[in-house]
């Protein structure tokens, strides 16, 4: 890990809603004034003086290559399993099949524990170690629990994980073998969160989505990597499967930081949120042009990561969609299954259900101004190998 010569330019924490400034050296979860999500802010003028985008070329192939723009101050607290800098793969056969000549996939299955959750939990656990936290807790649909269990194990921290009983079996076994304290809960992720709240001890720090500032910082590295991998010219559309929405919010934050550094111009992708028709609170809110979403009752989808009845930071998701002049689409479980099989046959890539949802939604972009030559980046957020129950539904 080549981070010892780098230093973080973290300056403060700022409330995403009321803009109250908080001291970043004090352990914080959400804003003490209004309870909304906190955002990490940096001395970007200082970063600009000490770092250029050309400096990144010689750095390691992991997300810590962006060390100055991450919140961990002491390199001794960095917990890394090799996360980040996942490949961007051209989808030539699929693009030809559906009529897009500039179609790409960022494949997050290459991360430790097989999903994009490694990015956020890597930062959350590293920062928890910096604050000398010994116990972390999380409600999860699956992959976030596995990532927390792995990084907590590496850090010598206890992970208390609450997950629905019908979470994919691989995720449950993964958390157990990594030594986590696992609790299975009847219902969906909101029920797991309720059970965790009832059990939570005073010294357990909650790393739920957007209820602490640092998972977002890991997810924002998606935006840095996209800019770097696309030679500092962003794609026209970014299509992202959206449950809690941290990656969507994080990429938008990253693009603003890169713009201020002068590394990209002012053009931005249209950000596209994709959900399952069985749980689509963001899509419903977008269709109504609402500022926030409503709780989705009876949420049901085989894409467990999309079964989030109401995202804590839904207001920031909606803001990102509106500011980017983006879109929000839903797809059916049948669409997801068909897409898994189609992409596997055409491209040799086994998508997770959430990634398949993003690909399935691309046809809907045609009605929203995407031409055949538009550059479109899709996200596969995890390995399809972790979803044996879904693969069994293909009946092959």
N, C-alpha and C positions, 0 to 999 in steps of 0.2 A: 504494500500500500504506500504509494508515493505522495503522502500528504504532509510530511513533517515540515516542509518549507512553506506551506500555505497557511494563511490565517483568515478567519471569518471576519467579514465586515458587517456583522449584525449590529444594528443600532438600537432597535426597540421593537415592541409589539404594539400594533395598532388595531383597535376594534374595527371590524369590517362595516359596522353599522353606525355607531355614534362617534367614531374616530378618536375615542379616548386613547391616550398613549400610556402604555404599561412598561415597567422596567423588565427587560428581558433576562436579567440576572436572577429574578425571583420566579419560582415555579408558578406557572399560570395555566389555567385550563381555558375558560371563556372570559369574556369581558366582565369585570366586577360591577360595571355600571348598568349594562343592559342584557348581559347574558349571551350575547352573540359571539360568533367566531372571531378569534384573533388572527391577525396576519403578521408575519415576520417582515420587518423592514430593514433595509441595509443602507450603508453609506455608499451609494452607487457612484458618487463622484470619486470616492477613494478607490473603489474597484476599477473605475475607468483609468485612473492614473497608474495603477499597479499591474493591470492585466489587459491583454489584448486577445482577441479571438484566435490569433495565430499561435499564441502560447499554448493553446489546448492540444495542438498536434502531437506534442511530445509526451503528453500525459497518459496515465493508465486508462485502460478501457473499462471504466466503471463510473458511476455517477459522482464519485468524489473528485473527478476531474474539475468539477465546478465548485471546489472547496470554498472559495471566497464568497460565494453566493448561497452558502448553506450555514445553518445556525450553530453547529458544534464548534466550540472555541479551542478545546484541548484535543489534539490528535490522539491522545491516550484513551479518549472516550469513544473513538470511532469503532463501531461494530460493523464489520463488512463481511459479506459472504460472496462478494463478486457481482453485486447487483448493478444493473443499468447498462447503457449503450447496447441495447437490443437491436437486432437487425431491422432494416426497412427493406422489404422484399417486393420486387415488381410482380404484379399479378397479370402476366401477359395473356395466359390462356383464358382466365376468367374475364379479363377485360375485353378480349376479342369476342367471347361468348355473349357478353351483355352490352357491348358497344361503347366501352370506355378505353381510350388508348393510353391513358396516363394514370393507371390505377396501382396503388401501393398498399402494403400491409406492414404495420409495425407490430412485430410479434413478441409480445411480452412473456410468452411461454419460456423464453430463454433465461429468465430471472431465477435466482434461488427460490426454492419451494414452488416453482412452476407458474408464477403469476405476477402481475404488476403490483400486488400488495407488498412485495418485498421492498419496493422503493419507499413507501411511506413508513412502514414499520421499522425499516433500517434506521431512518432518521428519528422516529419517535423513541426507539430503544436507546440509541446513542445519546440523545439529549436527556433521557431519563437517567442514564448512567452518569451524565455530567451533573445532574441534580441529586445524585445519590439515592434514587428511588429503588426500592427493593421489591415492590409488588406492582404489577400492571394488570389491568383488567380490560376486557373488550367483549362486546356482543358481535357476532359474526355470522355471515351466511356460509362461511367455509374457508376461503383462501386467506382472508385476513387473519383468521385464527392460526392457520398453519404458519404464516409468516411471523406473527408475534411469537409463537412457540419457538420457532427456530432462532430468531434474534435474541429473545430472552434467554434461551439456553446458552447461547454464545456469550452473553453478557453476565451470566450468573444471577439473573433476575427471575422471580417467579411470575409466571403468566397464568392468570385466572380467565378462562375462556368459556363463554356462554354461547351456545349455538342451538338452532332448532334440531329436534330429534331426527328430522328427515334430511339433514345436511348430507351431501354426498359422503359415502362411507370412507373414501380415501382421506378426506379432510379430517374426519373424526379420528381415524387411526393415526394419521400424521401428527395431530396434536398430542395424542397419548404417548406415542413413541418418543416425542421430543420433550417429554417430561412435564407437560402443562397440567394444570388443575382444570379438568374439563367438566362442564355442566351441560347436559342435554335438556332442552326445554321444549315443551309442547307449543306449537305455533310457529310464528315467523320471527324475523330479526327484532321487531319491536317488542315481542314477548320476551325474547332473550334479554333485551336491554332492561326490561322491567324487572326480570328475575335477578339480573346482576345488581341493579340498584337496591333491591331488597336485601341482598346478601353482602353488599360491599362494606368492607372494613374501612376505617378512617385513613389508614395508610396505603390503601390501594389507589393508584393513580389511573384514571380513566383515559384510555386512548381511543375512544369511540371516534368515528368519522367526524371530523371538523369540530370536535369538542376539546381539542388541544391543538396548538399551533404548528406542530412539527411534521405530522404526516403529510400535510399539504406541501411542505418544502421538498419532501422526497418525490412526490408526484409531479411537482412542477418541472423536475429534471426531464420529464417527457418533452416539454416544450423546448428546452435547451438542446436536447438531442435532435429533435426534428429540425430545428433551425440549422444545426451543424451538419446533419446528414443531407439536408436539401441545399447545402452550400449557401446558407443564410438568405434564401428566398423561400418563403413559406408556401405550402400548398394552398390551392383555392378553397378546398373543403377538408375538414377533419371530422370524421364520423366516429362517434365514441359511444359504446354501450354504457348506459348511465343508471347506476343505483344510487349510491351516496353522492356521486358527482365530483369527488375530490380531484380526479385527474383533469376533468373539464375546467374546473376553477383554477387548478394549478397551472395548466398550460396557458391560460389567459393571463395569469399573473406573470409567468415567465416571459411572455411576449412583451408585456409592458416594461419589464426590467431590461430586456435585450434592446428594446427601442431606446430607452434612456441611456444605455451604454453606447448607443450608436452602432450596434452590431447588425441590426436589421432596419429596414425602412418602416414607414408607417402603415403599410398594407398588412391586412390581417386575413386569416382564413375565416370562412363562415363555419362556425362551430355547430355540429349537428349531434343532438342527443337522441339515442335510440333506446327504447324500452320494450318490454313485452306487453302485448295487448291485455294480458292477465294482471298486469301491475304497471300502470302508466300514468302516475300522478303528474309527472313533469310534462308529458305530452298534453294531458288535459288542461293543465295550467297554461301552456303555450298557446293552445287553440283559443283560450279565453283571453289571452294577453294579460294574464294575471301576474302579480309580482311574487306570488308564492303558491305553493300547491296545497291541496287538501289531502287528508289521510285517505288512502285507498283501502277500502274494506274488502275482506276476503281475497287478498292477494294470492295469485296462483300462477306459477310458471315453472317450467323445467330448468330455466336459466336461474339458478339459485342466487347468483350475484345481482340479479335485477329485481329480486323479490324484496324491495324496500318500499313499504307503504307510504313513508314520508321521510325525505332526506332532511337532516337537521339544518343543512345550509342550502335549502331549496331556493331561498332568495338570491343567493350568489350564483346558483345555477341559472336561474331565470335571467339575471343581470348579464351573465356571460352570453347567453343565447341572443338577447336583445341587442347588446352592444356590438356583437359580431354580425348582426343581421342574419343569424343562423336559423336553424329549424329543429323540430322535434318530431320524431316518427315512432310509431309502434309497429311491431310485427308479431305474428302468431307463433305459437309453439310448433305448428306444422311447418311454417316458413323456416324456423330455426333448424329443425331436423333435416329438411330438404337441402338447406344450405350447407350443413356439415358434410353431407354426402357429396354434394356437387363440388365443393372446394377441395375435398380430399381427392376426388377423382381427377379434377382438372389441374390442381397445383401441388398435390402431394403434401398438403398441410392439414393436420387434424385440429380444427378449431374447437375451442371451448364453446358452450352454448351462447355465452354473452358475445363472444367474437363473431359467431355466426349470425347473431341478431344484427350486428353492425353491417355485415356484408349483405344480409337479406334486405336491409333498408335502402341500399344504394339505388335501386330502381325508382324509389320515390323522389330521389334527387332530380330526376329528369323534369318533374313537374315544378321544380323550384329553381330552374335556371341553369342547371349543370349541363354543359354541352359535352359532346364526346371527347373533346380534347382537354377538358378541365382536369387539373391535377387533384386527385382525390386520395386522401390517406385514411385508411380504415385501421381499426385497432382490434387485434386479438389479445384479450387481456389475460389469457392463461392457457395452460396445456389441456387439450381435449382428453388426454390420458387420465385426468383426475375425475372424469365424469363417466365411469363405467355404466352407471344406471341409465344415463342418457343414450349412450352408444347401444345399449341393449334394446332400446326402443326403435332403433333402425331396423331390427328384425333380420339382420344379415347373418 
